[in-house]
Amino acid sequence: MTSLVFDATALSHFARAGRMDELRTAVADDEPVLLAEVAAELARGVPGYPALGSAAAGGWLKQVELEDLPELAAFARYKGELGGGPERNNGEAAVLAWVSVNGGVTIIDEVAARAIGARERLQVHGSLWLLIRSFKSCVHDRVTVEAIVDDLRSRLGIIRRPVRSRRWSGRTESAVYYWTGTYRHRNAPAGRQRRGPFRLGLRSRDPSVAR
């Protein structure tokens, strides 16, 4: 069983898009983990976004705290690198710290935290990876995954550029390409843009898909 350690953003995205049931289904065979710092971030957001109250409801997340000295030392290091005030970036720092000590997969969408995790050779993935994996494992069908991404886009304005996912099949380097609004293809002439709903596709070793 794989530990999936969630930052607040991924949970927030699915909760605000009304897609928590699909998220829980996508990770039903894993051990989803919620750090206390992430839970605190979600709780602070509930007054502005009441839907966040559903993110940690139902007992589907294993709630843990940073207690051991190596965990606390790693948290201090990542927090210092990410910066922010007393309450900012605590969730990202806690997720990175826990995985660095205990192993597992981080589910983080923030660019800065993902870059740190990649540098530290942690397993770092985002919201889209969960959906792609659920499609590959036949947990969700293509229509469901496309609809979820469209909801994330239309309600939250996220996922705006192509993303390359390396070796997510476990055997080959493939690219997942999609568009959720407007973007300019890396090799397209200036001004040429694609518009439209998400469409899931795969290309093996496709150099034209942006990272």
N, C-alpha and C positions, 0 to 999 in steps of 0.2 A: 504494500500500500504506500502510495506516494504522499508525502506531506506537501500540501499547497499552502503557502504562507501568504495571506492576502494583505495588501496595503489598502488604505481606505478608498482610493480612487476607483479601483475595479468594482468593489462592492457598491460604491456610490453610483457608478454608471448604470449598473444593472438594476439597482433599486429604483432610481429615478426614471428609468425607462420602463418600469413595470415588468421586468424580466427576471425576477429572482427565482421563480419556479424553474425556468430553463437553466439558470446558473446552477442551482442545486442538483438538477438532473445531470448536468455536464460533469459534476465532480462527485457523483454518488459513489464511485469506486475508489475515491481518494480519501485522504485525511485533510480536510480543509482546516486551517489554523488561523486563529484570530489573536493577535497580540493585544495586551491591555492598552498600549499606546494607540493602536489603531481603533479600538473600541471607543476610546476617549475622543478621538477625532470625529468619529461618526456621531457620537452623542452631542458634541458641540454643534454639529450641522443640522440636527433635527429641527430646531425652531425655524430655521429658514427653509428647510426641505423636509417636511414631515415623512416623506417616503423613505428616508434613511433609517427610520425606526424599524423597517422590515428587513434591513440588511443582515442584522445579527440575530433576528428573532427565530424561534423554533428549535434552538439547540443543535443546529446542523454544523456549527463551527466549534472546533475544540479551542477553548479559551486558555491561553497560557500567559505567563509573565516572564520577564527577564529577571532571573534570580542569581544565577551562578556568576562568579567573578569574571570568567572569560566572556560571558554574554554582556555583562555590564561594561566591561572594558571595550568590547567591540562597538557597543551602542555609543559610548562617549566618542570614539574615533569617527564613526560615521556621522554622528550628529555634528561634530566639529567641522567636518568636511562639507556637509550639506548646508550648515548655517541656519539662520533664522532665529526668531525669538524663543522664549521658553516653551511655546506650544507648537511652533512651526517645524515641520519635517521630522517630528518625533516618530510618526508611524513608519515612514520610509527607513529611518535609521534603525528602528526596532526590528523591522522585517529583515533587513540586511544582516543585522547582528545575530538574530536567531538562526538564520540559515547558515551563516558562516561558521557557527559552532555546532549546530545540530543536523545540518544537511536539509535537503528538501528543495522545493522549487519556489522562488519568489514570484508573486503575481503583482507586478508594479507597472504602471503606465507612465510615470514621470520620467522624462528624458535623463535628468541629472542622476537620479537614483539608479536607473537602468545602466547608465554608463559606469557608475562605480561598481555595480554588481558584476558587469561583464569584465571589468578590469581585475576584479578579485577572483575571477573564474567561478563565480556562483552561477547556478542555473537561474536565469532571469527571463521571464516571459511576461506578456501583457494580456489584456482582455481578449484580443483577437485570437491569440494562441489557443485559449480555452475553447473557443468556438470552432476553430479549425480542427483541433483534436477531436472534438465531439462529432464533427462531421466525418472524419476519417475512421473513427471507431463505430460509426453508425448509431451513435446515441441520438443525434439530431440529423434530420435530413436536410438536403440543400435548401429547400424552401424555408424551413424554420430558421436556419442560420442566416440566410439573406434577410429575412424579416427582422431578426434581432438586430442585425447591424443597421438596417434602415431606421429602426426605432432609436438606437443609440445616436445616430446621426441627426435625425429630425428633432429629437427632444433635447439633446445635449450639445449638438454641434461639434462632436468629436470624431476622430478617425477621418482625417481629411487628406491623407496622402498615401501613396502606395507604400507597402511595407514588405520587406523581404524576410522570409522566414527560412533559416538554414537547417536542413536535415531534420525537419519536423517529422518526416515520415520514418526516420530512424535508419534509412538505408541510402537515401539519395538527397542531393541538394536540390530543393525545389523552390519555386517562388510562388507566393500567394499574391495575386494582384486584384485590386478592387478600387472602386472609386465611390465616394460618398459625398458628392457635391461637385466641386470643380477642382481640377488640378492640371498641371501641364506635364505631359510625359517627358521623361528625362531627355529622350532623343528627338522629340517633336520640335518643329520650328516654333519660335515665339508666337504666342497668340493661339496656337492650336490647343484646345482643351477638350476634355471629355466631361460630359455631364450625365447624371442619371443615377438610378438606384444601384445598390450593391449587387454585384454578380460574382459569385465565387468561381475561381478558375485556378488551374495549376499549369505551370510550365516548368519543365526540367531544365535547370541551368540557364535560365533566361537572363541575359545580361542587361536587358532593357528595363527591368523593374527596379525602381529606386530602393535603396536600403531603408 
